[in-house]
Amino acid sequence: IFWMAWLASCFGWGSLFPIPKSTPTVLKLVTRFGLGFGLISILVLLLGLFGVMNRWSAFALIGVGVVLTIVRIVRGQSDLKTWMNGRAGLAWIVLLAAPFLGATILGACVLPGVLWGDEPHGYDVLSYHLLLPREWFEIGRIVPLEHNVFSFFPLNVEMHFLLAMHLNGSPFGGMYLAQFMHATVTLASAGVVYGALADRSRVAAAVGALACASVPWT
């Protein structure tokens, strides 16, 4: 439920930005998601820096975005509805990515740190991707962590991981939502490829999206 609310919220916040009407529908959708994703990241960063990032502010942040999405749908301005009502044609071949989508979902459900055996042993996720948000959650605000150099990196996606922890009330409660957020961002890249090729043909767009989604790293 939190994942769906977060996804709707990203679209809602992204709808505040103007996008040219000539933009292909799929590209417009992923652009709205990306803009909303970036805006939420900045808002969480600001709330965290001021020490007011908590479960209530997390719910408020998501709630406002969801309301914006609902308003857009009610007004009949939803690009998603237009895209869903369009003819698929040969673009159905993008469904060949279903096994890779299944693998991605399964990976997001695996305990952090055990999926990659050659990283080694989930070093990145356990040393900063999830650890830094966890420490900020426990401290109650975002501060430089002198004992962890990674805290001085640009941490845009990790702001969403911190949001996930606040939504669920604990770092361990939010770790799987954080992984689903990460999976969503990687799959959105396939949507970007689809949208970028949509002007050529839906078949070319589908093939491109399939190629991107089936890359093992994705």
Secondary structure, 3 states (H helix, E strand, C coil): CHHHHHHHHHHHHHCCCCCCCCCCHHHHHHHHHHHHHHHHHHHHHHHHHCCCCCHHHHHHHHHHHHHHHHHHHHCCCCHHHHHHCCCCHHHHHHHHHHHHHHHHHHHHCCCCCCCCCCCCCCHHHHHHHCHHHHHHHHHCCCCCCCCCHHHHCCCHHHHHHHHHHHHHCCHHHHHHHHHHHHHHHHHHHHHHHHHHHCCCCHHHHHHHHHHHHCCCCC
